[in-house]
Amino acid sequence: MLELTLASLLNTMSADFCALMETEKDVVKATFLAYSMANKQYGPDNVIQIINDASPLEIKSLAVSSVITKCPNKL
C-alpha cells in the first residue's frame, strides 16, 4: 500500500475542497467535508498519524499552497 504523506493527504483534500467550494459551500463546511472524505479514503489511524507528525506551520503552508494550485479563486 502507498505510504500516506502530508503532501498526498493535503492534495487529496484540496481537490475535494475545491470541488465542494464549486457547489457554493462555505470554507469551514468544505474543509470538514474534505477532511471526512480523506479520513474515509485513507483510514482514520493514517490521517491522525500524519497530522500528529506534522508541525502546524508545515500543515498550514502545504494546505494553502495545495489549494492555491488547484483552485486559486477559492481562498
C-alpha positions in Angstrom: 0.0 0.0 0.0 1.2 3.5 -0.8 2.5 5.3 2.3 0.4 8.3 3.2 2.3 11.6 3.4 1.2 15.0 4.4 1.5 16.2 0.8 -0.6 13.4 -0.6 -3.2 13.9 2.2 -3.5 17.6 1.5 -3.5 17.2 -2.3 -6.4 14.8 -2.0 -8.2 17.1 0.5 -7.6 20.2 -1.7 -9.1 18.5 -4.8 -12.2 17.6 -2.7 -12.2 21.1 -1.1 -12.2 22.8 -4.5 -15.0 20.6 -5.8 -17.1 21.3 -2.7 -16.4 25.0 -3.0 -17.8 24.9 -6.5 -21.1 23.9 -5.1 -21.0 27.1 -3.0 -20.4 25.6 0.4 -18.6 27.7 2.9 -14.9 27.3 3.6 -15.4 25.6 7.0 -18.0 23.2 5.8 -16.0 22.4 2.7 -12.9 21.8 4.8 -14.6 19.4 7.2 -16.2 17.5 4.4 -12.9 17.2 2.5 -11.2 16.0 5.8 -14.0 13.5 6.3 -13.6 12.2 2.7 -9.8 11.8 3.2 -10.4 10.1 6.5 -12.7 7.6 4.8 -10.3 7.0 1.9 -7.0 6.6 3.9 -8.4 5.4 7.3 -8.5 7.4 10.5 -5.3 6.0 12.0 -3.3 7.0 9.0 -4.8 10.5 8.8 -4.3 11.1 12.6 -0.7 9.9 12.4 0.1 12.2 9.5 -1.5 15.2 11.2 0.2 14.4 14.6 3.6 14.1 13.0 3.4 17.4 11.1 4.1 20.8 12.6 1.3 23.4 12.4 3.4 25.6 10.1 4.0 22.7 7.8 0.3 21.8 7.6 -0.7 25.4 7.0 1.9 26.1 4.3 1.3 22.9 2.4 -2.5 23.2 2.7 -2.6 26.8 1.4 -0.2 26.0 -1.4 -2.1 22.9 -2.5 -5.5 24.8 -2.6 -3.9 27.8 -4.4 -2.6 25.4 -7.0 -5.9 23.6 -7.6 -8.4 26.5 -7.1 -6.8 29.9 -6.6 -10.1 31.7 -6.7 -11.5 29.9 -3.6 -9.2 31.4 -0.9 
